[in-house]
Amino acid sequence: MAKDYTNDSSFLTDVKTLRARARKQIEDGALTPGYELDPDQVIHLLNTALATELVCVLRYRQHAVTASGIHSEPIAAEFLVHSNEELAHADLLAKRIVQLGGTPEMDPAGLSERSHAEYVACDSIDKMIRENLVAERVAIESYREMIRFFGDKDSTTRAMLEGILAMEEAHADELADLLE
């Protein structure tokens, strides 16, 4: 016979307490008392990731429009796809920053200083592929470190970063294939 767990809340806060806290701290939005990280530090980290994504958007777009040569068309198209996917990552990061009570830093002044990736304009497709691959590898390592930092203390941000990381790994794989 199965045990009845209806009244077993040994690991959960009672509903009345949860409701009372929610009403008392309604202005805090998504940040509840159980949030274990320093929101300012988290917002700073996410703004760094946002800067990295925006630099990647611009670099990929630059490469997409300047790629030339007999085999440039499909590679330029791939760069544009990557640029759009990086922009989607930036949107996710910006929305999470706002959700945590921060302001996304999108001012172009200082963007490259905050970014982990570099903006490198290149004069050949081979160099473009290599620079984009370097940037993807930097992003992969940055996201892995951030995911470890968030651990189980902010599972929402961690899950978002894991999704972005998976896409960055796919980008790196596609770029590595272009070098062959």
C-alpha positions in Angstrom: 0.0 0.0 0.0 1.3 3.5 -0.9 2.1 5.9 1.8 0.0 9.1 1.9 2.3 12.1 1.6 -0.5 14.8 1.6 0.6 16.2 5.0 4.3 15.3 4.8 6.1 18.6 4.4 9.2 17.9 6.3 11.4 19.4 3.6 9.0 22.2 2.4 8.1 25.5 4.0 4.5 25.5 4.9 2.2 27.1 2.4 1.0 29.9 4.8 4.6 31.0 5.4 5.3 31.0 1.6 2.2 33.1 0.9 3.0 35.6 3.7 6.6 36.0 2.5 5.4 36.5 -1.1 3.0 39.2 -0.1 5.5 41.0 2.2 8.3 41.1 -0.4 6.3 41.5 -3.6 8.5 44.4 -4.9 11.5 42.0 -5.1 10.1 40.3 -8.1 12.0 37.0 -8.8 14.4 37.5 -6.0 13.1 35.5 -3.0 14.7 35.1 0.4 16.0 31.7 -0.8 18.2 33.3 -3.4 21.7 32.5 -2.2 23.9 34.6 -4.4 24.8 38.3 -4.4 22.5 39.8 -7.1 25.0 42.5 -7.9 27.7 40.0 -8.6 25.4 37.9 -10.7 24.3 40.9 -12.7 27.9 41.8 -13.3 28.7 38.3 -14.5 25.7 38.3 -16.8 26.6 41.7 -18.2 30.0 40.4 -19.0 28.4 37.5 -20.8 26.1 39.9 -22.6 29.0 42.0 -23.7 30.7 38.9 -25.1 27.6 37.9 -27.0 27.2 41.4 -28.5 30.8 41.5 -29.6 30.3 38.1 -31.2 27.1 39.3 -33.0 29.0 42.2 -34.5 32.1 40.2 -35.4 30.0 37.5 -37.1 28.0 40.1 -39.0 31.1 41.9 -40.1 32.5 38.6 -41.4 29.2 37.7 -43.1 29.2 40.9 -45.1 32.9 41.0 -45.9 33.6 37.4 -46.7 34.6 37.1 -50.4 35.9 34.5 -52.8 34.7 31.6 -54.7 33.6 29.6 -51.6 32.4 32.5 -49.5 28.7 32.4 -50.0 27.8 29.4 -47.8 30.4 30.4 -45.1 29.0 34.0 -45.0 25.5 32.5 -44.7 26.8 30.4 -41.7 28.3 33.5 -40.1 25.0 35.3 -40.4 23.2 32.3 -38.8 25.7 32.4 -35.9 25.3 36.1 -35.5 21.5 35.7 -35.2 21.9 32.9 -32.6 24.4 35.0 -30.6 21.8 37.8 -30.6 19.3 35.4 -29.2 21.7 34.6 -26.4 22.2 38.3 -25.7 18.4 38.7 -25.5 18.2 35.8 -23.0 21.0 37.3 -20.9 19.5 40.8 -20.9 16.1 39.5 -19.9 17.6 37.5 -17.0 19.5 40.6 -15.9 16.3 42.6 -15.7 14.5 39.7 -14.0 17.2 39.9 -11.3 16.7 43.6 -10.8 19.6 44.9 -12.9 20.1 46.8 -16.1 21.6 45.2 -19.2 24.7 47.1 -20.2 24.5 47.6 -24.0 26.2 50.9 -24.4 28.8 50.4 -27.1 31.3 52.4 -25.1 33.3 49.9 -23.2 31.6 46.9 -24.8 34.8 45.3 -26.0 36.6 45.9 -22.6 33.8 44.0 -20.8 33.7 41.2 -23.4 35.7 38.0 -23.0 35.8 37.6 -26.8 37.7 40.0 -29.1 36.4 41.8 -32.1 38.7 41.0 -35.0 38.0 42.0 -38.5 39.8 39.7 -40.9 40.8 39.9 -44.6 40.4 36.2 -45.5 37.8 33.5 -44.9 40.3 31.2 -43.2 41.2 33.9 -40.7 37.5 34.7 -40.1 36.8 31.1 -39.3 39.8 30.8 -37.0 39.0 34.0 -35.1 35.3 33.0 -34.7 36.4 29.6 -33.5 38.8 31.2 -31.0 35.9 33.3 -29.7 33.6 30.3 -29.5 36.2 28.4 -27.5 36.6 31.4 -25.1 32.8 31.6 -24.7 32.6 27.8 -24.0 35.2 28.1 -21.2 33.5 31.2 -19.8 30.1 29.6 -19.7 31.4 26.4 -18.1 33.0 28.5 -15.3 29.8 30.4 -14.8 27.7 27.3 -14.8 30.0 25.9 -12.0 29.6 29.2 -10.1 25.8 29.1 -10.2 25.6 25.4 -9.4 22.5 24.8 -7.4 22.3 28.3 -6.0 20.6 29.7 -9.1 19.2 26.9 -11.2 17.3 29.2 -13.5 20.4 31.1 -14.6 22.4 27.9 -14.7 19.8 26.2 -17.0 19.8 29.2 -19.3 23.6 29.2 -19.5 23.7 25.5 -20.2 21.4 26.1 -23.2 23.7 28.8 -24.5 26.7 26.6 -23.9 25.3 23.8 -26.0 24.8 26.3 -28.8 28.3 27.7 -28.5 29.7 24.1 -28.6 27.6 23.5 -31.8 29.1 26.7 -33.3 32.6 25.6 -32.5 32.0 22.2 -34.0 30.6 23.8 -37.2 33.5 26.1 -37.5 36.1 23.4 -36.9 34.4 21.4 -39.7 34.9 24.4 -42.0 38.7 24.2 -41.4 38.9 20.7 -42.8 
